[in-house]
């Protein structure tokens, strides 16, 4: 049987092991919309379909 002190130690040890995983997941979950928007912009830039790129290309074709 574990004493109250040992139960607290086990709980602290468990939280210490879980926290490096749990905290970043919670932060990512809170900012998930920003993260999704960032990767959508990266994908659009990589596939050359980003709105800002289209405007810049249109400006370059007008001056050419």
N, C-alpha and C positions, 0 to 999 in steps of 0.2 A: 504494500500500500504506500502510495506517495504522500508525503506530508504537504501541507499547504505551501511551504517555502519551495519545495521541489516542483510543485505544479506551476507556481509563478515563474520559476526558472525555465521550465519547459515551454511555457507560453512565450516568454521573452525570446528564447532561442528560436522558436517557430516564427515569430514575427520578424526577427532579425534576418532569417533566411528568406522569408516571403517578401519583405519590403522592397528589395531591389527589383523585383518583378512587378509587384503590385503598384507601386508609385508611378513608374513610367506609363503603365497601362492606363491608370486613372487620368494622368495628364493628357495622354493622347486621346482618350475618350472625350475629355472636356473640350479639346481643340480639334475635334475630328473634322469639322466643316472646313477649317483653315487648311488642314492637312490634305483633305480631298481636293480643295481648290488649287493648292500648290501642285499636286500631281496631275490634275487636269491641265493646268497651264503648261507643265513640262511636256505632257503628251502632245498637246496642240503645237508647241514649238517644235518638238521632234518630228511631227508629221507635217509641219509647215501649214497648219490650218488656223493658227492663232490670229485673232482679229487685228492686233497691232502689227503683225507681220504683213497682213494683207494691205493695210493702209500704207505701210512703208513701201511696199512693192508698187502700189498704185502711184505713190508720189514719185518714185524713181522712174516709172514708165512715162509719166507726164513730162519730166524734165529731160528725158532721153530723146 
